[in-house]
Amino acid sequence: MWRSMFELRRLYVKPDVQRQGVGRRLLEAVIQAGRIKSMYAWVEQKNEIGRAFYARRGFVKVNERKEDFLGTVTVVEKWVWRCQKTASAFGTDGPPR
């Protein structure tokens, strides 16, 4: 059974191993294991590395909101990814089998 929407809560990669495909492989594993058709993640607007990561994977920013955490207000953006029936952002043909 395919899940129509999945919320990705946290995906962090240690700085010393960023830009080596670790995050991409983690994301691929989540999609494969969860049989996911689409997912979204909230990313802090000031997190340029995270926003660029999701954009490279085919996520699209759909909206943003302000969040207040213990008196500190930050802007977070909602990024959404949808599996394509042709080639996905991960170089595979459609949803994982």
Phi and psi in degrees as GROMACS dihedral restraints (atoms count N, CA, C in turn):
[ dihedral_restraints ]
;  ai    aj    ak    al  type     phi  dphi    fc
    3     4     5     6     1   -90.1    20    10
    4     5     6     7     1   138.1    20    10
    6     7     8     9     1   -88.0    20    10
    7     8     9    10     1   132.0    20    10
    9    10    11    12     1   -77.7    20    10
   10    11    12    13     1   -32.0    20    10
   12    13    14    15     1  -148.4    20    10
   13    14    15    16     1   135.7    20    10
   15    16    17    18     1  -131.8    20    10
   16    17    18    19     1   134.8    20    10
   18    19    20    21     1   -96.7    20    10
   19    20    21    22     1   121.0    20    10
   21    22    23    24     1   -88.2    20    10
   22    23    24    25     1   109.9    20    10
   24    25    26    27     1   -79.7    20    10
   25    26    27    28     1   -45.3    20    10
   27    28    29    30     1  -146.3    20    10
   28    29    30    31     1   135.7    20    10
   30    31    32    33     1  -147.3    20    10
   31    32    33    34     1   101.5    20    10
   33    34    35    36     1  -120.6    20    10
   34    35    36    37     1   139.6    20    10
   36    37    38    39     1  -125.2    20    10
   37    38    39    40     1   131.3    20    10
   39    40    41    42     1   -56.7    20    10
   40    41    42    43     1   139.8    20    10
   42    43    44    45     1   -53.5    20    10
   43    44    45    46     1   -34.6    20    10
   45    46    47    48     1   -72.4    20    10
   46    47    48    49     1   -10.5    20    10
   48    49    50    51     1  -121.3    20    10
   49    50    51    52     1    11.7    20    10
   51    52    53    54     1   -69.8    20    10
   52    53    54    55     1   155.4    20    10
   54    55    56    57     1    66.3    20    10
   55    56    57    58     1    25.5    20    10
   57    58    59    60     1  -120.7    20    10
   58    59    60    61     1    10.5    20    10
   60    61    62    63     1    89.2    20    10
   61    62    63    64     1     3.2    20    10
   63    64    65    66     1   -65.6    20    10
   64    65    66    67     1   -49.6    20    10
   66    67    68    69     1   -62.0    20    10
   67    68    69    70     1   -41.9    20    10
   69    70    71    72     1   -61.1    20    10
   70    71    72    73     1   -44.1    20    10
   72    73    74    75     1   -66.8    20    10
   73    74    75    76     1   -37.0    20    10
   75    76    77    78     1   -62.6    20    10
   76    77    78    79     1   -44.9    20    10
   78    79    80    81     1   -62.9    20    10
   79    80    81    82     1   -43.1    20    10
   81    82    83    84     1   -59.8    20    10
   82    83    84    85     1   -42.6    20    10
   84    85    86    87     1   -63.4    20    10
   85    86    87    88     1   -39.7    20    10
   87    88    89    90     1   -61.9    20    10
   88    89    90    91     1   -45.7    20    10
   90    91    92    93     1   -64.1    20    10
   91    92    93    94     1   -45.3    20    10
   93    94    95    96     1   -62.9    20    10
   94    95    96    97     1   -51.0    20    10
   96    97    98    99     1   -68.5    20    10
   97    98    99   100     1   -36.4    20    10
   99   100   101   102     1   -92.0    20    10
  100   101   102   103     1    -4.7    20    10
  102   103   104   105     1    49.5    20    10
  103   104   105   106     1    61.3    20    10
  105   106   107   108     1  -100.2    20    10
  106   107   108   109     1   132.0    20    10
  108   109   110   111     1   -90.7    20    10
  109   110   111   112     1   -33.3    20    10
  111   112   113   114     1  -154.4    20    10
  112   113   114   115     1   155.7    20    10
  114   115   116   117     1  -152.1    20    10
  115   116   117   118     1   163.4    20    10
  117   118   119   120     1  -137.3    20    10
  118   119   120   121     1   157.1    20    10
  120   121   122   123     1  -142.0    20    10
  121   122   123   124     1   143.2    20    10
  123   124   125   126     1   -96.7    20    10
  124   125   126   127     1   128.8    20    10
  126   127   128   129     1  -127.2    20    10
  127   128   129   130     1   133.4    20    10
  129   130   131   132     1   -60.9    20    10
  130   131   132   133     1   135.0    20    10
  132   133   134   135     1   -57.8    20    10
  133   134   135   136     1   -33.4    20    10
  135   136   137   138     1   -78.0    20    10
  136   137   138   139     1    -5.9    20    10
  138   139   140   141     1   -86.6    20    10
  139   140   141   142     1    79.4    20    10
  141   142   143   144     1   -62.3    20    10
  142   143   144   145     1   -37.3    20    10
  144   145   146   147     1   -64.8    20    10
  145   146   147   148     1   -45.4    20    10
  147   148   149   150     1   -64.7    20    10
  148   149   150   151     1   -42.2    20    10
  150   151   152   153     1   -63.7    20    10
  151   152   153   154     1   -41.3    20    10
  153   154   155   156     1   -66.4    20    10
  154   155   156   157     1   -38.0    20    10
  156   157   158   159     1   -58.8    20    10
  157   158   159   160     1   -50.7    20    10
  159   160   161   162     1   -65.4    20    10
  160   161   162   163     1   -39.2    20    10
  162   163   164   165     1   -62.0    20    10
  163   164   165   166     1   -41.7    20    10
  165   166   167   168     1   -64.5    20    10
  166   167   168   169     1   -27.4    20    10
  168   169   170   171     1   -86.5    20    10
  169   170   171   172     1     1.9    20    10
  171   172   173   174     1    95.2    20    10
  172   173   174   175     1     6.0    20    10
  174   175   176   177     1   -73.0    20    10
  175   176   177   178     1   150.5    20    10
  177   178   179   180     1  -125.8    20    10
  178   179   180   181     1   134.1    20    10
  180   181   182   183     1   -71.2    20    10
  181   182   183   184     1   127.1    20    10
  183   184   185   186     1  -111.6    20    10
  184   185   186   187     1   -26.2    20    10
  186   187   188   189     1  -168.4    20    10
  187   188   189   190     1   179.9    20    10
  189   190   191   192     1  -146.9    20    10
  190   191   192   193     1   161.3    20    10
  192   193   194   195     1  -152.3    20    10
  193   194   195   196     1   161.4    20    10
  195   196   197   198     1   -95.1    20    10
  196   197   198   199     1   139.1    20    10
  198   199   200   201     1  -124.1    20    10
  199   200   201   202     1   140.2    20    10
  201   202   203   204     1  -109.3    20    10
  202   203   204   205     1   114.9    20    10
  204   205   206   207     1  -119.4    20    10
  205   206   207   208     1   106.5    20    10
  207   208   209   210     1    52.9    20    10
  208   209   210   211     1    42.3    20    10
  210   211   212   213     1    88.1    20    10
  211   212   213   214     1    -5.0    20    10
  213   214   215   216     1  -103.5    20    10
  214   215   216   217     1   120.2    20    10
  216   217   218   219     1   -94.7    20    10
  217   218   219   220     1   131.7    20    10
  219   220   221   222     1  -134.4    20    10
  220   221   222   223     1   154.2    20    10
  222   223   224   225     1   -99.3    20    10
  223   224   225   226     1   128.9    20    10
  225   226   227   228     1  -118.5    20    10
  226   227   228   229     1   147.5    20    10
  228   229   230   231     1  -114.1    20    10
  229   230   231   232     1   141.2    20    10
  231   232   233   234     1   -94.5    20    10
  232   233   234   235     1   121.9    20    10
  234   235   236   237     1  -112.8    20    10
  235   236   237   238     1   131.6    20    10
  237   238   239   240     1  -120.5    20    10
  238   239   240   241     1   140.0    20    10
  240   241   242   243     1  -123.6    20    10
  241   242   243   244     1   137.0    20    10
  243   244   245   246     1  -128.3    20    10
  244   245   246   247     1   133.1    20    10
  246   247   248   249     1   -65.3    20    10
  247   248   249   250     1   133.9    20    10
  249   250   251   252     1   -94.9    20    10
  250   251   252   253     1   145.1    20    10
  252   253   254   255     1   -73.8    20    10
  253   254   255   256     1   -20.6    20    10
  255   256   257   258     1   -94.0    20    10
  256   257   258   259     1  -119.0    20    10
  258   259   260   261     1   -91.0    20    10
  259   260   261   262     1   132.3    20    10
  261   262   263   264     1   -89.7    20    10
  262   263   264   265     1   175.6    20    10
  264   265   266   267     1   -65.5    20    10
  265   266   267   268     1   -12.7    20    10
  267   268   269   270     1  -101.1    20    10
  268   269   270   271     1     5.7    20    10
  270   271   272   273     1    81.3    20    10
  271   272   273   274     1    20.3    20    10
  273   274   275   276     1  -111.3    20    10
  274   275   276   277     1   165.1    20    10
  276   277   278   279     1   -90.8    20    10
  277   278   279   280     1    96.8    20    10
  279   280   281   282     1    72.6    20    10
  280   281   282   283     1  -163.7    20    10
  282   283   284   285     1   -63.7    20    10
  283   284   285   286     1   147.6    20    10
  285   286   287   288     1   -58.3    20    10
  286   287   288   289     1   147.5    20    10
